[in-house]
């Protein structure tokens, strides 16, 4: 059964319905939204670090976070390519 409801996705918890779907395209969307949400949070943390407004001291060196955000950006790009090929509207 296809679920035609529009799902608002602003936080990780908003992806639960999509993750539980029997439709792989809905689960694909959840995966994409989850990595985008995490990417944006990390990007915001790095921006705060850069402008001196970060409210905690990170335990990892900045290079580790930069490596992670690059990998996440590449992952997002690969999911977008797959979505285009597979006809998944993100």
C-alpha positions as CSV (number, residue, x, y, z in Angstrom):
1,X,0.0,0.0,0.0
2,X,1.4,3.4,-1.0
3,X,1.3,6.2,1.5
4,X,0.5,9.5,-0.2
5,X,0.7,11.6,2.9
6,X,3.1,14.5,2.8
7,X,5.6,14.1,5.5
8,X,7.3,17.2,6.9
9,X,10.9,16.5,7.7
10,X,12.8,18.9,9.9
11,X,14.2,16.6,12.5
12,X,15.4,13.0,12.7
13,X,12.3,12.0,14.5
14,X,10.3,13.1,11.5
15,X,11.8,10.3,9.4
16,X,10.4,7.5,11.5
17,X,7.2,7.1,9.3
18,X,9.3,7.0,6.2
19,X,11.8,4.5,7.6
20,X,9.0,2.1,8.5
21,X,7.4,2.2,5.1
22,X,7.3,-1.0,3.0
23,X,8.1,1.2,0.0
24,X,11.8,1.4,-0.7
25,X,11.5,4.9,-2.2
26,X,10.0,6.1,1.1
27,X,12.9,4.5,3.0
28,X,15.3,6.0,0.6
29,X,13.9,9.4,1.3
30,X,14.3,8.9,5.0
31,X,17.9,7.9,4.5
32,X,18.5,11.1,2.5
33,X,16.7,13.3,4.9
34,X,18.6,11.9,7.9
35,X,22.0,12.5,6.3
36,X,21.0,16.0,5.2
37,X,19.8,16.9,8.8
38,X,23.0,15.6,10.3
39,X,25.1,17.4,7.7
40,X,23.3,20.7,8.4
41,X,23.8,20.3,12.2
42,X,27.5,19.5,11.7
43,X,27.9,22.5,9.3
44,X,26.2,24.8,11.8
45,X,28.6,23.5,14.5
46,X,31.6,24.2,12.3
47,X,30.4,27.6,11.4
48,X,30.0,28.4,15.2
49,X,33.5,27.1,15.8
50,X,34.8,29.3,13.0
51,X,33.2,32.5,14.4
52,X,34.0,31.7,18.0
53,X,30.4,31.1,19.2
54,X,30.6,27.4,19.8
55,X,29.3,26.6,23.3
56,X,31.5,23.6,24.0
57,X,35.1,22.5,23.3
58,X,35.2,19.7,20.7
59,X,37.2,16.6,21.6
60,X,38.3,15.9,18.0
61,X,40.5,18.1,16.0
62,X,38.8,20.2,13.4
63,X,40.4,18.2,10.6
64,X,38.4,15.1,11.7
65,X,35.1,17.1,11.4
66,X,36.1,18.6,8.1
67,X,36.8,15.0,6.8
68,X,33.4,13.9,8.1
69,X,31.5,16.8,6.5
70,X,33.2,16.2,3.2
71,X,32.2,12.5,3.3
72,X,28.7,13.5,4.2
73,X,28.5,15.9,1.3
74,X,29.7,13.2,-1.1
75,X,27.1,10.8,0.3
76,X,24.3,13.3,-0.2
77,X,25.5,13.8,-3.8
78,X,25.5,10.1,-4.4
79,X,22.0,9.7,-3.0
80,X,20.8,12.6,-5.2
81,X,22.3,10.9,-8.3
82,X,20.6,7.6,-7.4
83,X,17.3,9.4,-6.7
84,X,17.4,11.0,-10.1
85,X,18.2,7.6,-11.8
86,X,15.6,5.7,-9.7
87,X,12.8,8.3,-10.0
88,X,12.7,9.1,-6.3
89,X,11.5,12.7,-5.6
90,X,13.4,14.1,-2.7
